[in-house]
Amino acid sequence: MTGQLRGLSELDRVIHEPARLLLVALLSSVESADFLFLLKESRLTKGNLSVHLSRLEEAGYLTVKKTFRGKIPHTEYRLTTKGRTAFDAYREQLGNIMVVKKTKG
Amino acid sequence: MDKQIETAMKRGRAYWFADGFTELLGGIFLILISSIIFLRGIAGHAAFLPQFTSIAVDIGIVKLAAFLAILMVIWWLKDRFTYPRTGVVQGKRIMPGVILTLIRNVFLVVILPVLGLLAAFVFLPSLRSILASIPAWLPILVGVMWGVLFYVSGEWMGLRRFRIMGGLTLLAGLAVGLWQALIGFPNLAAEALQADWLQPMPEALRAPLDEILSRLFVGMSVLCTATGVFLIIAGLLTFLHYRRENPAPYREEL
């Protein structure tokens, strides 16, 4: 297995999925965001978004806080330190793969 | 791919400006400040320094009061208009280390020109020409500083309108400076520099100083108004676009 392929196989699969990558990228630049913001920005369906957020929560990459704004339920998501570290590591790995690809190509 | 990740990150950073309220109210705030500068600048005063300080105090009080009022209005508007449509985002908390770096950078940006100016006052023979040309160079300096600030913010948040605004503010500063330079500068008597600026001066000494001061304030007022108008136009266009994209509040199903 070449170094480049090994790098690909070592990528964090939880983050590597495109929808989840988008969600983590959105959350990485803010302290917290609610379900509506993530829904509008990702353009996923509500069900799909819920599944991806649950997957990230299971991995310990984000925390969920459920409150009410008046009478409307409000769900807030926040990246954990583990999630931020994983995202930074993912970007670094991806960057390394791209560098290897450029130097070989 | 990294570019797409960066774009997504910028969307989060720029969310505070998605509705245009901050620019709209920021523009109104700048125009308010420019009116004070203009009115106090053209109003006569017995002595040079008290006039200068009274304007600074006025601007300080208005800045603080208006800033707090505008912040409350923005929060109120976002709570009723933006958050029900596109959600709530809490900006990233600024860590003490970042605050210290920010303070250091602001300090350097503000202090370096002042130190440069002081050095010029000490080492350059023509102190009078520096003072006389203040209506030209100060608007250019402020225009460049605001322009850089807008442009860097635009780059950081991926907002093209901020980059455009940076260019326009810089051009406005240059235009005001050029306009003042083309009019020519008053001839400041050497005795004016030795006079007590806290006390009323003889008319012959005071007239050029008055001219410098009123031209400086008119110039700065024009720059503030122009920047305020740019902000209001940008805010209005952003608000209209946001409203068209998000016409009704979103309701999460219970």
Interface residues (C-beta under 8 A of the other chain):
Chain A: L21 L22 A25 L26 L27 S28 S29 V30 E31 S32 A33 D34 F35 L36 F37 L38 L39 K40 E41 R69 I72 P73 H74 E76 R91 L94 G95 M98
Chain B: M1 D2 I5 A8 M9 K10 R11 G12 R13 Y15 Y83 T86 G87 V88 V89 Q90 G91 K92 R93 N246 Y250 R251 E252 L254
